[in-house]
Amino acid sequence: IRNESPLAETATSVESEAAARAEFHRTIVEAGVARMVAIPRIEIPPRSEVMLEPNGLHLMLVDLRRPLVAGATIRLTIRFASGLSR
């Protein structure tokens, strides 16, 4: 998620028609065990970007409405504290 603004931005929610819910998650490792934890928001510093990737910050689609197909594209909407949606 790229923030080209001189001000910090906060991604506050995500949704997709492909799932009943979409959530921001972070992978954490405790005592050698990795687990995913839902987080309420993602902070994006001014003029920077935050990468969503496996084993780090990522989006979790919960209760899929249909199977996902490798290589297919699904539409996501991310909402920001500033009122923007992308």
NUFI-507663 format. One record per residue (C-alpha): residue in one letter; x, y, z. Coordinates in steps of 0.25 Angstrom, whole numbers, padded with zeros to 4 digits, always signed. Example, Ala and Ser with C-alpha at 12.3 -4.5 7.8 and 13.67 -1.06 7.14 Angstrom:
BEGIN
a+0049-0018+0031/s+0055-0004+0029/
END
This chain:
BEGIN
i+0000+0000+0000/r+0007+0013-0005/n+0005+0026+0002/e+0010+0038-0006/s+0004+0048+0003/p+0013+0056+0013/l+0003+0052+0024/a+0002+0038+0030/e-0010+0029+0026/t-0017+0018+0033/a-0024+0007+0026/t-0036+0004+0034/s-0043-0007+0027/v-0043-0016+0015/e-0055-0024+0008/s-0057-0033-0004/e-0068-0039-0011/a-0060-0052-0011/a-0062-0054+0004/a-0072-0051+0015/r-0060-0044+0023/a-0047-0038+0020/e-0037-0035+0031/f-0023-0029+0033/h-0014-0039+0039/r+0000-0040+0044/t+0009-0053+0045/i+0016-0054+0058/v+0026-0064+0064/e+0025-0068+0078/a+0034-0079+0084/g+0037-0084+0070/v+0022-0085+0066/a+0016-0076+0055/r+0002-0071+0056/m-0007-0061+0050/v-0013-0050+0058/a-0024-0040+0053/i-0020-0025+0054/p-0030-0014+0054/r-0022-0005+0044/i-0009-0003+0036/e-0001+0010+0038/i+0005+0015+0026/p+0016+0026+0028/p+0017+0038+0019/r+0023+0036+0006/s+0025+0021+0008/e+0019+0008+0005/v+0015-0004+0013/m+0016-0018+0007/l+0006-0028+0009/e+0012-0042+0008/p+0012-0056+0013/n+0019-0057+0027/g+0017-0043+0030/l+0005-0033+0028/h-0005-0039+0020/l-0020-0039+0017/m-0028-0051+0021/l-0041-0055+0014/v-0051-0062+0023/d-0063-0070+0019/l-0060-0070+0004/r-0072-0069-0005/r-0066-0078-0016/p-0052-0085-0018/l-0041-0076-0021/v-0033-0080-0034/a-0018-0078-0035/g-0015-0067-0045/a-0029-0061-0044/t-0031-0047-0040/i-0041-0043-0029/r-0046-0029-0025/l-0042-0023-0011/t-0046-0010-0006/i-0037-0004+0005/r-0043+0008+0013/f-0035+0019+0020/a-0036+0028+0032/s-0036+0040+0022/g-0048+0035+0015/l-0041+0030+0003/s-0045+0016-0003/r-0036+0008-0012/
END
